[in-house]
Structures are given as C-alpha cells and as structure tokens.
C-alpha cells in the first residue's frame, strides 16, 4: 500500500479470483467457465464489429437491450447491461445499500458480496445457512436491509424454488431483493417473470457461464423500470461505454442463437449428473447442484489435500479457505473428456 492510498480503502480486502494459468497446461475446472466456445453466430457478429472499434460503443446498448427484452419477455426499460454481472452487482450494492439499508446475504455464498459491501462502505449482515447448506427462508423474513441471494447458490449449487424466493420478495415490499441468477440456466427456476409482479425485485444474470462469454464480460439486470433507471444513473456516472462493441455484438448473437444455448446447457447438465454419480460411487458426499459445478467432499481426504494433489496431476479445481468450506472442493463441469481426466486423477489419488 502506498502512503497515498485513501484511508477509506485501507481495510479493503479484494476478491481473490480463481487461478487463471495462461499456458493451458491444466484441465481447468476452477472458475465455472463453459467448456464450449461461444455460439458461432456470436463469434461472427463480434468479428464483424472488430472493424468498427475506432468508434465508441452505444451507451444505451440498444441492440442488446432489444434482443434481451425480446428473449426474456420484458420491456426495454426493464434491462440494463454491465461489464460482467459483477459490475451490475457492484452498482446494486452502491445504489440500494447504505447505513439504513445494510446488505443481507448468506454466510456461504458468492465471495464478492462482502467485497462489494466493503468497497461501497455499507454495513452487511451474513445469515448462516442451515447445516446442510440450504437457505432457510424464515431467516430472511422481517430483516431490514437489501437482500442478495445467489440462486443457485455458489459454491454449493443448491437452488431455492421460485415460490420460496417469492416469499422473501413479497414479505416486505419496501425492501429490495437482488436475485443473482448466474447459474440459473443449469436447472433452477428463474424469477425474471416476477419483476412484473414486484417492483422491489432485481434479477441479475450473466453471459459468462451458459452463454460461453466469460472473456467478453457481459451481464445484466432485469427489474422494474425505476430500479433500472437507478442502476443506469450509476452506470452513466461510472462508464457509459461499459459494454464494448465486440461484446455487445457477441451478446446479440448469443441471445439469437437459442439452439446453441440449449445444446450447451443441456449437455453440461447431463455431464454433471454422470460425474456426480461417479463421484458418489467413489465415496464423495455432494450437494444437490443445479449449477455448472459440483461441490464435493470425501471422508478419506481433506479438501485442501485433494485440491493440491489434483493440481499436481494437472487438474485445477477451486478450494476455499473459509470456515464451513475447508472440506470441500468446487469442481466446474467441463467437457466429458475433461471430466474423465478428473475422475481418473481422483481414482489415483484415492488409491494412493
Ligand atoms: N454471481 C455469481 C454467483 C458468480 O459465481 C459469478 C462468477 N464468478 C458472478 C456473479 C459474476 O460473473 P460475471 O462477472 O462473469 O458475469
């Protein structure tokens, strides 16, 4: 830290992203990317747009907003795009949390939430999940603040049914509930259509997982037009060109190529079920994941030891140095070939 760093950030602990080795020598199952390339149509549109990079991108993201509104059945004034959903989540913490409205989220959830809260200098309360890592809706009723729920949750993959989320949203119309649906396309129920019933609901999604555009950085929120206007006030006060031209074009292509989207997400769900069954047969204990990752522990080997041994064998998974998570690893569901390498490595390690 330099001596010039503002005192307001002195205690800020930044988010630690999963390792990103650039040499491709690893089977990379640690950051929940898609094993599939982006839709060929998305790639073609992005490539065409590369020749126009001398111009700024459209700050209103009109083409993308129109495509998303069409796809999701919402109005064009009910969507806002960001440079990844992380940017949108950051705007939501800034816009809807303060001393009067602390951020509220589970003790085990997406690790960036505490960073967003600290960076925006808003108080936050972590509500412990039940012993089995499920979220108890009752714990969220009558609590004052702005609620953030990852559904499916990370890193457990456990999803709440839509009617349970609705109970939380409906219980207090004067409290914003942000549902982070980064992994919803892998088998959970989306709350997008509830935005027309509740003006205090914001749903956030990403193109990084089910639409294979993690490197493009694209995410969005849908919600009541007034909530979206608030987020746009922050967006235009931060970076009106937050979505670059190539990513915007790729995003339109990805939304228009529904067949490819369905093919990829369904294939990942099938692979997830196969690998979950094989891991269970090897003695692993897994949560019931509705995401593109598995969350697994084994009574015979500690989480960190398994992570390190897998790394030695060229397989990267994600281990979290956090209470209640030490025993586990989060394993991205990759291609069948990648998962076979993982399973082989696991068998060797358990046999040692
Ligand atoms: N929410 C959750 C629950 C996540 O796991 C992630 C991915 N790390 C994100 C949001 C952010 O994804 P992105 O910024 O790539 O859209």
Boltz pocket constraint, residues with backbone or C-beta under 6 A from the ligand:
constraints:
  - pocket:
      binder: B
      contacts: [[A, 31], [A, 83], [A, 84], [A, 85], [A, 86], [A, 87], [A, 110], [A, 150], [A, 152], [A, 153], [A, 154], [A, 180], [A, 182], [A, 205], [A, 206], [A, 207], [A, 208], [A, 214], [A, 217], [A, 218], [A, 219]]
      max_distance: 6.0
